[in-house]
Structures are given as C-alpha cells and as structure tokens.
Amino acid sequence: MISDNVRALLSRLPETNPFGEKITLVAATKTRTADEINEAIGAGITDIGENKVQEFRDKYDLVHGANRHFIGHLQTNKVKYLIGKTYLYHSVDRDELAQEIAVRSCRAGIVSDILIQVNIGCEESKGGYALAETPAAYETLSRTQGLRVRGLMAMLPLSDDTALLSRLCDEMRALYDALRERDGNISFLSMGMSGDWELCVNHGANMIRLGTAIFGQRDYSHHN
Ligand SMILES: *Cc1c(COP(=O)(O)O)cnc(C)c1O
C-alpha cells in the first residue's frame, strides 16, 4: 500500500511547477517504522524528513538510500545530534537556533544547508519569522559562517479558504523570487503537505512534504 501510494503520487506529481522548476517530494516520516520508510524509498522516494531528533537518530542507520531532511521544531540543545547528518534543515525559525547550527557546523568543518521558516499565517501555534522580518533574518543568516541559506519553508494555516491560501503562497513566492534574484544558493521553496500540496505547487512551491498521502493516517498511540 505504501508503495502503491508512492507510485500513485509520483504519477500525479507534475514534472515541474508553473515556474518550470523540478519538484522535490520529501516523505514526512514521523511515527513511521524504518521498514515502512524503506518501502517508500523502494518505490521511488528520494528524500525523507523527520520531525523529532529522537526518531531521526533511532532510524538513521536503519533507513537507506535517501536524503535526510529535518522538518520539525528543533530544540537548540539537540542540534548536536543532527550536525553532518542532515541534508537540509527546513525549520530554522529563530536566530538562536541558526547560531547553534552555525557554531556546531564550523566546529565540524562543514557548512549546513538551511531554510528559513516563515510563519506565513501569523499563527501563535507555529514557529517561524514573520514575513516582514524574513528579509532581515536572511541578511543575517546568509552572512553567518557555517550556514548556507537555500530558501524558505512555510506551513499554511488549516483552512479551506483557497483564496486566502493562494494569497499566502503568492506572498511566499514573491519573497522567494526576490531572494533568489540576488543569491544563487536560493533554490528551495518548501511548502505543501498532504491536504494542500497541489495548491502550493500551483502557486510556486518546488518542495513538498507529504506524510499521510504516502503512509496513511498516523497513529500516535504507541509514541510518547
Ligand atoms: C507531519 C508534517 C508534514 C506532513 O503532514 P501530512 O499532512 O501528513 O502530509 C509536513 N511538514 C511538517 C513540518 C510536518 O510536521
């Protein structure tokens, strides 16, 4: 079923977004076993994203053949477990976190690829920079040793108001384009989950993060 879901998704996913950019599908693997994740990889998934450091670590050696993204809220004191193992940090939502990734990356002699998380819906429950603060955050983070800013990430509010969601995506895309014009490293706009990915892709996302659409409904009862 997982492999059927992956194949069905990959056949529905357009080759490119309306901006002519290739779309990267990241499987959101929270609560999923290594076997389930490996099945998805076997069916064509190339990139996976974890939300929790513990799960990232537990599954790290058991999962094979995919780029490892970190997509969840990240506590500063847990950054050390991810350094050198993370293909892309999607959820850099505050300066303190960025600085910790930077310092640890320099110490390890590497540069870490990050996205700046934008709280596009201005939601209390979500992390991220306000849209208006993001250009200044970009200025700082793009000049920080040990970091390479690759783009922006957002989670849309839960809503069925497509006009609103479209407008928020367009605002993200406009900022993304403005950064990209000046900085050749900018190449990812990570936006879109199982419920809203088509809208996000149509409005310029080039990286989507899907859990439920690949693995089915999550069951949190076995987790603490
Ligand atoms: C869980 C999660 C997703 C995927 O959510 P689905 O609705 O299951 O597709 C995407 N992004 C983040 C940050 C997540 O935590």
The ligand as an ORCA input file, in Angstrom:
! r2SCAN-3c Opt
* xyz 0 1
  C       3.842     15.972      9.509
  C       4.398     17.074      8.708
  C       4.164     17.153      7.336
  C       3.294     16.189      6.585
  O       1.972     16.241      7.019
  P       0.808     15.414      6.284
  O      -0.396     16.229      6.485
  O       0.754     14.099      6.956
  O       1.196     15.287      4.861
  C       4.764     18.190      6.644
  N       5.539     19.104      7.255
  C       5.770     19.057      8.564
  C       6.641     20.092      9.175
  C       5.195     18.046      9.328
  O       5.418     18.026     10.636
*
